[in-house]
């Protein structure tokens, strides 16, 4: 099965396989600033399984090792790539045409979660990244 999505204005469209991993809701300050939202839901795929089918991504380096991709027309944030994981790409879950097809597995960087964000979804929570552990 193929997952399809794109930006708000439709200028950028992508497709990827449903071989999704590391689906998370990130509460870090950089994701908040980049999206203008209290948190961002992401999922990862192998980079070779991700294709831009129309338009093109604009990019900016949001931190030392991170590049974010977005639509230059409407500004929709679509991708996140970390230098430490060159074969993976993270995609904003809600940019999917049908965001119900993919569910987050956890919350990451909850040490930065805004006090008024109380999820109550029962998903595991990690103070920082999943790799750093200590989930609750």
C-alpha positions as CSV (number, residue, x, y, z in Angstrom):
1,X,0.0,0.0,0.0
2,X,1.1,3.5,-0.7
3,X,0.7,6.5,1.6
4,X,0.1,9.8,-0.1
5,X,0.2,13.4,1.2
6,X,1.3,16.9,0.6
7,X,1.2,20.5,1.7
8,X,-1.8,22.7,2.4
9,X,-1.8,24.4,-1.0
10,X,-1.2,21.3,-3.1
11,X,2.0,22.4,-4.7
12,X,4.1,19.6,-3.1
13,X,2.8,16.0,-3.2
14,X,4.6,12.9,-2.0
15,X,4.2,9.2,-1.8
16,X,5.8,6.6,0.5
17,X,5.3,3.0,1.4
18,X,3.4,2.0,4.5
19,X,6.6,0.6,6.1
20,X,6.3,3.2,8.8
21,X,8.5,3.2,11.9
22,X,9.1,5.6,14.8
23,X,5.7,7.3,14.7
24,X,5.8,9.8,17.5
25,X,4.3,13.1,18.9
26,X,7.2,15.4,19.4
27,X,7.0,18.1,22.1
28,X,10.5,19.7,21.5
29,X,10.8,23.5,21.3
30,X,12.1,23.4,17.7
31,X,9.2,21.4,16.4
32,X,6.8,23.8,18.1
33,X,8.5,26.8,16.6
34,X,8.7,25.3,13.1
35,X,5.1,24.3,13.1
36,X,3.5,27.0,15.3
37,X,1.7,24.2,17.1
38,X,2.1,22.8,20.6
39,X,3.5,19.5,19.2
40,X,4.0,17.7,15.9
41,X,3.2,14.1,15.0
42,X,5.9,12.5,12.8
43,X,6.5,9.1,11.3
44,X,9.7,7.7,9.7
45,X,10.3,5.8,6.5
46,X,13.4,4.7,4.7
47,X,14.5,7.6,2.5
48,X,14.6,5.4,-0.6
49,X,10.8,4.7,0.0
50,X,9.9,8.4,-0.1
51,X,9.2,10.2,-3.4
52,X,8.2,13.8,-4.2
53,X,5.6,13.3,-7.0
54,X,4.9,16.9,-7.7
55,X,6.5,20.2,-6.8
56,X,9.7,20.3,-4.8
57,X,10.7,20.8,-1.2
58,X,12.5,23.9,0.0
59,X,14.9,23.2,2.9
60,X,16.4,24.9,5.9
61,X,18.8,23.8,8.6
62,X,16.9,24.2,11.9
63,X,19.8,23.0,14.0
64,X,23.3,21.8,13.7
65,X,22.4,18.3,12.3
66,X,18.8,18.8,11.2
67,X,17.3,19.8,7.9
68,X,13.6,20.4,7.5
69,X,11.7,20.4,4.3
70,X,8.7,22.5,3.6
71,X,6.5,23.9,0.8
72,X,8.0,27.3,-0.4
73,X,4.5,28.4,-1.5
74,X,2.4,27.8,1.6
75,X,5.0,27.0,4.2
76,X,3.7,23.6,5.3
77,X,6.4,21.7,7.1
78,X,6.7,18.2,5.6
79,X,10.0,16.5,6.4
80,X,12.7,16.3,9.0
81,X,16.2,14.7,8.3
82,X,18.9,14.2,10.9
83,X,22.5,13.8,9.8
84,X,22.9,10.8,12.2
85,X,20.3,8.9,10.2
86,X,21.0,9.6,6.6
87,X,18.9,6.7,5.3
88,X,15.7,7.8,7.1
89,X,13.3,10.7,6.7
90,X,10.6,11.8,9.0
91,X,7.3,13.0,7.6
92,X,4.6,15.1,9.3
93,X,1.9,12.6,10.0
94,X,-1.0,15.1,9.5
95,X,0.3,16.0,6.0
96,X,-1.0,12.6,4.9
97,X,-4.2,12.6,2.9
98,X,-5.6,10.2,5.4
99,X,-3.8,10.8,8.8
100,X,-6.0,8.0,10.3
101,X,-3.9,5.4,8.5
102,X,-0.9,5.9,10.8
103,X,-1.0,6.3,14.6
104,X,1.7,7.6,16.9
105,X,3.4,5.0,19.1
106,X,4.6,7.5,21.8
107,X,5.4,11.0,22.9
108,X,9.0,12.2,22.8
109,X,10.7,15.2,24.4
110,X,7.9,15.5,27.0
111,X,10.3,17.3,29.3
112,X,9.4,20.3,27.1
113,X,5.7,19.6,26.8
114,X,3.6,22.7,27.5
115,X,1.8,22.5,30.9
116,X,-1.6,22.9,29.3
117,X,-1.0,19.9,26.9
118,X,-2.4,16.9,28.8
119,X,-2.7,14.1,26.2
120,X,-4.4,11.3,28.3
121,X,-4.0,8.9,25.4
122,X,-2.0,6.4,27.4
123,X,0.9,6.3,25.0
124,X,4.4,5.8,26.4
125,X,6.2,9.1,27.1
126,X,10.0,9.8,26.9
127,X,11.6,12.8,28.6
128,X,13.8,13.2,25.5
129,X,14.3,10.9,22.6
130,X,13.1,7.3,22.5
131,X,16.8,6.2,22.1
132,X,17.6,7.9,25.4
133,X,15.0,5.8,27.1
134,X,13.3,6.1,30.5
135,X,9.8,6.0,29.1
136,X,6.8,6.0,31.4
